[in-house]
C-alpha cells in the first residue's frame, strides 16, 4: 500500500485554455466540472487527486500514466472513484478523499496492489 496527497490553490484553475484542459482532464471530467457554478474548484480538486495518484503509484514503484489517463469520477452513490484509462492492470485499487473550500483544494489517495 502507498499513499499520496496534494493541495492546490483554486485560483490557479480559473479561465484555463482548452489545450490545458485536454492535457490534464478527460472529456467526462471536463463536462462534469464545467457544468458547475464554480468549475475551478472541481478542476482543482481533480488535479490534486491525479497528482496524489502519481505519488501513490511512485510509492509502489509503478510507472504512472499521463494526467489525462487518470480519471476521477463518481460512482452510483456519488462517491469519488479513480480509474486508470488504457491500463490493463486490474490488481490496483484506489481509495480517494476530495475536499475544497474557498481557496484551497486537497486530495488524499491510497493505492493498493491486491
C-alpha positions as CSV (number, residue, x, y, z in Angstrom):
1,X,0.0,0.0,0.0
2,X,1.1,3.6,-0.7
3,X,-0.4,7.0,-0.2
4,X,-0.3,10.3,-2.0
5,X,-1.6,13.8,-1.1
6,X,-1.7,17.1,-3.0
7,X,-3.0,20.6,-2.2
8,X,-3.5,23.4,-4.7
9,X,-4.7,27.0,-4.9
10,X,-8.1,27.0,-6.6
11,X,-7.3,30.3,-8.2
12,X,-4.7,28.6,-10.5
13,X,-7.6,26.8,-12.2
14,X,-9.6,29.8,-13.3
15,X,-10.0,30.5,-17.0
16,X,-7.8,27.7,-18.3
17,X,-7.4,27.2,-22.0
18,X,-8.9,24.2,-23.8
19,X,-5.4,23.0,-24.6
20,X,-4.7,22.9,-20.8
21,X,-8.0,21.1,-20.1
22,X,-7.4,18.5,-22.7
23,X,-3.8,17.8,-21.5
24,X,-5.0,17.3,-17.9
25,X,-8.6,16.1,-17.9
26,X,-10.7,13.5,-19.7
27,X,-13.8,14.7,-21.6
28,X,-16.0,13.3,-18.9
29,X,-14.2,15.2,-16.2
30,X,-14.4,18.4,-18.3
31,X,-18.1,18.1,-18.8
32,X,-18.7,17.5,-15.1
33,X,-16.5,20.3,-13.9
34,X,-17.6,22.9,-16.5
35,X,-21.3,22.2,-15.6
36,X,-20.7,23.5,-12.1
37,X,-21.2,27.1,-10.9
38,X,-17.5,27.3,-9.8
39,X,-15.7,24.9,-12.2
40,X,-12.3,25.9,-10.9
41,X,-13.0,24.2,-7.5
42,X,-13.8,20.9,-9.3
43,X,-10.9,21.2,-11.7
44,X,-8.5,21.9,-8.8
45,X,-9.6,19.0,-6.7
46,X,-9.4,16.6,-9.6
47,X,-5.9,17.8,-10.4
48,X,-5.0,17.2,-6.7
49,X,-6.3,13.7,-7.0
50,X,-4.4,13.0,-10.1
51,X,-1.2,14.2,-8.5
52,X,-1.9,12.2,-5.4
53,X,-2.4,9.1,-7.6
54,X,1.0,9.7,-9.2
55,X,2.7,10.0,-5.8
56,X,1.0,6.8,-4.6
57,X,2.0,4.9,-7.7
58,X,5.5,6.1,-7.3
59,X,5.5,4.7,-3.8
60,X,4.6,1.3,-5.3
61,X,7.3,1.6,-7.9
62,X,4.7,1.7,-10.7
63,X,5.2,4.0,-13.7
64,X,2.3,6.5,-13.8
65,X,0.2,7.3,-16.8
66,X,-0.3,10.8,-18.1
67,X,-2.7,13.1,-16.2
68,X,-5.5,12.7,-18.7
69,X,-5.3,8.9,-18.4
70,X,-6.2,9.2,-14.7
71,X,-9.9,9.7,-14.4
72,X,-11.8,10.9,-11.3
73,X,-15.5,10.1,-11.4
74,X,-18.4,9.5,-9.1
75,X,-20.0,6.1,-8.7
76,X,-23.7,5.5,-8.5
77,X,-23.6,6.6,-4.8
78,X,-21.9,9.9,-5.8
79,X,-18.7,8.7,-4.1
80,X,-15.5,9.7,-5.9
81,X,-13.6,6.9,-7.6
82,X,-10.4,6.6,-9.6
83,X,-9.8,4.6,-12.8
84,X,-6.7,4.4,-14.9
85,X,-7.6,4.5,-18.6
86,X,-5.6,2.4,-21.1
87,X,-4.1,0.4,-18.2
88,X,-4.8,-3.3,-18.1
89,X,-3.5,-3.8,-14.5
90,X,-6.7,-4.7,-12.6
91,X,-4.7,-5.6,-9.5
92,X,-4.6,-1.9,-8.4
93,X,-7.3,-0.4,-6.2
94,X,-7.6,3.1,-5.0
95,X,-9.4,4.9,-2.2
96,X,-9.7,8.7,-2.6
97,X,-10.9,11.6,-0.4
98,X,-11.5,15.0,-2.0
99,X,-12.1,18.4,-0.3
100,X,-12.1,22.1,-1.2
101,X,-13.0,25.3,0.5
102,X,-13.0,28.9,-0.9
103,X,-9.3,29.0,-1.7
104,X,-7.7,25.5,-1.5
105,X,-8.4,22.0,-2.8
106,X,-6.9,18.8,-1.4
107,X,-7.0,15.1,-2.3
108,X,-5.7,12.1,-0.4
109,X,-5.2,8.8,-2.3
110,X,-4.4,5.3,-1.1
111,X,-3.2,2.8,-3.8
112,X,-3.0,-0.9,-3.1
113,X,-1.9,-3.9,-5.1
114,X,-4.4,-6.7,-4.5
